[in-house]
Amino acid sequence: MNILAIGAGGFIGRHVVAQLLEAGHRVTVFQRGHYPPPEGAREIRGERDELPQHRRIFAALAPDAVLDVIPYTEAHAQALVESFAGLCPRLVALSSADVYRNYDGLRGYSRHAPDPPPLDEDAPLRERWYPYRGLPGPALPWRDDYEKILVERCLRQAQAPQATVLRLPLVYGLGDRQRRLAPWIVRMLEGRPFLLLGERQARWRWTMGYVENVAAAIALAVTDPRAAGRTYNLGEAQTPTEAERLRRFGAALGWRGELHVLPETRLPPHLRLPLNFEHSLWTDSGRFRSELDFRDPVAEDEALRRTLDWERAHPLSIAPQEYAAEEAAARTSSVVPLVDDVV
Ligand SMILES: NC(=O)c1ccc[n+]([C@@H]2O[C@H](COP(=O)([O-])OP(=O)(O)OC[C@H]3O[C@@H](n4cnc5c(N)ncnc54)[C@H](OP(=O)(O)O)[C@@H]3O)[C@@H](O)[C@H]2O)c1
């Protein structure tokens, strides 16, 4: 197939492109040029806000499918549809599990009771739009208007091209620039004798996906016509509790320390998260797996091994004051036992 991939030179996109190329597809990446194009891919340089101005170039390319890795706003989705109407039969767009109402509950913005996990694609969506508007964070031009719910709605309403929406979990692994798992991994790599985890967080579940597995799922959605018009959650088949996940990281690393679970109020401030862990982000990727006969190509142990090797090669440092505060908290609080069947 002839595939155009918008914004596919970054963390997730590079892995998708590599897998599509390996399967023999032709891939062209549309990006600004801050990143080198993935090896073997062709590149069209451009700014996504000017997508419709490239319509003639896209017409000449005549892609069989377009993958949009970076649709963040309703305007992005509208421009995507407008740019490819009549030029290409299939669009695939990356969305996020942050569309679910539990995401707002987790952040303390919802008055609803937690929706029971695992969340499938029909679980209730957030009622409050623009989750990052006005909040501190990285200065990104689309940040205030970020809303995957509106991206999805716009794509679903477009009659042609037929859109596939993929709701991604937390993605980790080689090339991860957000490094959300690094603070745990670094502590293990540095041989800390214990790791502190809040009691509620220890029992909480957040579906993740190893990047090469998520990329394989995206590549399948792009190339398999059965995915046309469908919305899917992606992510690991089994989502462990956070405590269990840390144990697995520890085992993969040969870490000899212990996990100390404390009441959230006894954690040092840098570990206390302003989140309501009654609201789970455990999502169910069963629809994707059964409809498209998908299996993760990289087993969990191997995914962990590759991730840990990459983290070792890209170490972050932890401020000594954090370790001092953790030691003080561990001295003054007793550990909460976690019953195995809860984990
Ligand atoms: N990582 C996660 O845990 C996670 C979870 C849920 C959903 N997602 C979704 O996954 C996607 C992010 O994928 P990623 O991590 O691979 O992104 P990334 O690492 O930020 O890469 C972004 C790519 O887009 C290009 N790009 C950025 N701004 C552009 C613009 N204005 N015009 C043209 N090209 C532009 C970049 O290259 P240039 O700078 O050269 O243009 C780069 O190739 C998003 O849709 C996100 O919502 C991720």
The ligand as an SDF file (V2000), in Angstrom:
LIG
                    3D

 48 52  0  0  0  0  0  0  0  0999 V2000
    2.6450    8.8800   24.2920 N   0  0  0  0  0  0  0  0  0  0  0  0
    1.5340    8.4850   24.8800 C   0  0  0  0  0  0  0  0  0  0  0  0
    1.5520    7.8920   25.9730 O   0  0  0  0  0  0  0  0  0  0  0  0
    0.2050    8.7480   24.1980 C   0  0  0  0  0  0  0  0  0  0  0  0
   -0.9600    8.4110   24.8830 C   0  0  0  0  0  0  0  0  0  0  0  0
   -2.1910    8.6410   24.2790 C   0  0  0  0  0  0  0  0  0  0  0  0
   -2.2220    9.2070   23.0030 C   0  0  0  0  0  0  0  0  0  0  0  0
   -1.0700    9.5340   22.3710 N   0  0  0  0  0  0  0  0  0  0  0  0
   -1.1510   10.1630   21.0410 C   0  0  0  0  0  0  0  0  0  0  0  0
   -0.0420    9.8120   20.2270 O   0  0  0  0  0  0  0  0  0  0  0  0
    0.2730   10.9330   19.3920 C   0  0  0  0  0  0  0  0  0  0  0  0
    1.6940   11.4020   19.6400 C   0  0  0  0  0  0  0  0  0  0  0  0
    2.5850   10.5570   19.0430 O   0  0  0  0  0  0  0  0  0  0  0  0
    4.1560   10.7310   19.2640 P   0  0  0  0  0  0  0  0  0  0  0  0
    4.4410   10.5510   20.7090 O   0  0  0  0  0  0  0  0  0  0  0  0
    4.8260    9.8720   18.2750 O   0  0  0  0  0  0  0  0  0  0  0  0
    4.4110   12.2830   18.9140 O   0  0  0  0  0  0  0  0  0  0  0  0
    5.7660   13.0730   18.9480 P   0  0  0  0  0  0  0  0  0  0  0  0
    6.9140   12.2510   19.4410 O   0  0  0  0  0  0  0  0  0  0  0  0
    5.4820   14.3950   19.6010 O   0  0  0  0  0  0  0  0  0  0  0  0
    6.0470   13.3240   17.4000 O   0  0  0  0  0  0  0  0  0  0  0  0
    5.3150   14.2620   16.7030 C   0  0  0  0  0  0  0  0  0  0  0  0
    5.6510   14.2140   15.2010 C   0  0  0  0  0  0  0  0  0  0  0  0
    4.8100   15.1650   14.5540 O   0  0  0  0  0  0  0  0  0  0  0  0
    5.6060   16.1440   13.8440 C   0  0  0  0  0  0  0  0  0  0  0  0
    4.9450   17.4310   14.0580 N   0  0  0  0  0  0  0  0  0  0  0  0
    4.7320   18.0440   15.2570 C   0  0  0  0  0  0  0  0  0  0  0  0
    4.0790   19.2080   15.0680 N   0  0  0  0  0  0  0  0  0  0  0  0
    3.8560   19.3090   13.7380 C   0  0  0  0  0  0  0  0  0  0  0  0
    3.2190   20.2740   12.9250 C   0  0  0  0  0  0  0  0  0  0  0  0
    2.6800   21.3810   13.4520 N   0  0  0  0  0  0  0  0  0  0  0  0
    3.1650   20.0800   11.5940 N   0  0  0  0  0  0  0  0  0  0  0  0
    3.7240   18.9790   11.0360 C   0  0  0  0  0  0  0  0  0  0  0  0
    4.3370   18.0060   11.7520 N   0  0  0  0  0  0  0  0  0  0  0  0
    4.4160   18.1870   13.0790 C   0  0  0  0  0  0  0  0  0  0  0  0
    6.9910   16.0330   14.4690 C   0  0  0  0  0  0  0  0  0  0  0  0
    8.0270   16.3260   13.5460 O   0  0  0  0  0  0  0  0  0  0  0  0
    8.4870   17.8490   13.2400 P   0  0  0  0  0  0  0  0  0  0  0  0
    8.7010   18.5090   14.5820 O   0  0  0  0  0  0  0  0  0  0  0  0
    9.7080   17.6480   12.4070 O   0  0  0  0  0  0  0  0  0  0  0  0
    7.3750   18.4740   12.4860 O   0  0  0  0  0  0  0  0  0  0  0  0
    7.0540   14.5420   14.8020 C   0  0  0  0  0  0  0  0  0  0  0  0
    7.3340   13.8160   13.6110 O   0  0  0  0  0  0  0  0  0  0  0  0
   -0.7150   12.0360   19.7280 C   0  0  0  0  0  0  0  0  0  0  0  0
   -1.8370   11.9960   18.8870 O   0  0  0  0  0  0  0  0  0  0  0  0
   -1.0750   11.6790   21.1480 C   0  0  0  0  0  0  0  0  0  0  0  0
   -2.3230   12.2400   21.5470 O   0  0  0  0  0  0  0  0  0  0  0  0
    0.1450    9.3280   22.9420 C   0  0  0  0  0  0  0  0  0  0  0  0
  1  2  1  0
  2  3  2  0
  2  4  1  0
  4  5  1  0
  4 48  2  0
  5  6  2  0
  6  7  1  0
  7  8  2  0
  8  9  1  0
  8 48  1  0
  9 10  1  0
  9 46  1  0
 10 11  1  0
 11 12  1  0
 11 44  1  0
 12 13  1  0
 13 14  1  0
 14 15  2  0
 14 16  1  0
 14 17  1  0
 17 18  1  0
 18 19  2  0
 18 20  1  0
 18 21  1  0
 21 22  1  0
 22 23  1  0
 23 24  1  0
 23 42  1  0
 24 25  1  0
 25 26  1  0
 25 36  1  0
 26 27  1  0
 26 35  1  0
 27 28  2  0
 28 29  1  0
 29 30  1  0
 29 35  2  0
 30 31  1  0
 30 32  2  0
 32 33  1  0
 33 34  2  0
 34 35  1  0
 36 37  1  0
 36 42  1  0
 37 38  1  0
 38 39  2  0
 38 40  1  0
 38 41  1  0
 42 43  1  0
 44 45  1  0
 44 46  1  0
 46 47  1  0
M  CHG  2   8   1  16  -1
M  END
$$$$
